[in-house]
Amino acid sequence: MGLTKSDLFTKEQNDLALVAKAFAHPARVAIIHFLIKTNACVNGDLVQELGLAQPTVSQHLRELKDIGIIQGTIEGPRVSYCINPTKWNEIKVLFNQTFEKFKNPIQGDCC
């Protein structure tokens, strides 16, 4: 597999692509939805909620944690996860900046 040429793109484009990649798997979207709904959880809750194996859920949690969307706290043998509000706001800004760049054309002015 070839190397990506991320240096050809802006920091904003690379950051947005990284976040979009994290949102690109339905299990990770389900994890985010569950965390938003519950405002915190334990890994075991996610396994029951998603119906996936514990190692699979752990892998998805690691992906989300690696880019900072979620954060975890260790409580004995368990880890509780929640949305990282600072990173969440940064992500909202990234997506909103992109969406706001599009100016809806007058009907018929598009290809």
N, C-alpha and C positions, 0 to 999 in steps of 0.2 A: 504494500500500500504506500502511496506517495505521501510526502509531507505536505501539510497545509501551508499555504503561504500567507499566514496571518499578518505578516508585516506589510502586506499590500493594502490592508484595511485599517480604518481608524480604530482607536481604542473603543469608541462607542459601538462600532459595528462588531468588534470582537466580543465585547462584554455582552451585547444583546444576543449574539449567536450562542454564547456559553449558557446564558440563562434559558434561551429557547430550547437548547439541547436538554436541559434538565427537565423542562416541561414537556418534552417530546414523548415521554412514555406514560401511558395511561395509569400505571401503578403509582408513579410519582405524583401525578395529578390527584389521584385518589388519596394518597398520603397527605398532600397539602390540604385537600378539602376536609379530610378527617381532622387534621390539626386545627384548621380554622374553626370547625364546628365544635370541637371539644376544648380548644384553647390550651391543650397539653395532652400528652398520652404516654403510655408505656409501650415498649416494643411488642409485648404480648397482645395488647389490645389491637394493634395494627394487624397482627397475624390473623386474629379472629375476624376482624373487620374486612380484610382484603381476601382472605381465603388462600393466601400464598404461603409457601414454606418460610420458616423463620430466617434461614440464610438469604433467601431472595429479598425479603423485606429489609433485612440488614444491609444488603447491597444497595438497595434504592435509597435507604436512609443515608448511607455514606455518600452517595452521589449528591444528594440535596445538602448535606452538611458540608461537603467539600467546597461548594460554591457559596455557602453561607446563608442559604434560604432558611434553613432550620438550625436550631442550636439544641444541645442536649446537656442535661445535668445528671450526674451519676448519683444514685441513691442506693447504696449497698450493691446488690447484684443487678439492679435494674437501672435503665437509663430512661429518663423522661425527656421527650422532645417537644419543642414548640416552634412557632414561626419566629424568626429573628426580625423584629419590627424595623430595625434600621436598614437591613438589607432589603426587606420587603418594600420599603419606601423608595429605595434606590432603583429597584426593579420596576416599580410603577412609573417612575420618572423616565427610565429608559424606554419603556414601551410607549408611554404617552408622547414623548418627544417624536418618536417615529410615526405614530398614528396622526399626530397633529400636523405633520409635514404635508399630508395629503389634503389637497383642496378639491372637494367634490366638484367635478365638472358639470356644467349645465347640460341637461339631458340632450344627447345627440352629439356632444363635443368630444366623445371618447371613441377610440378605435372600434 
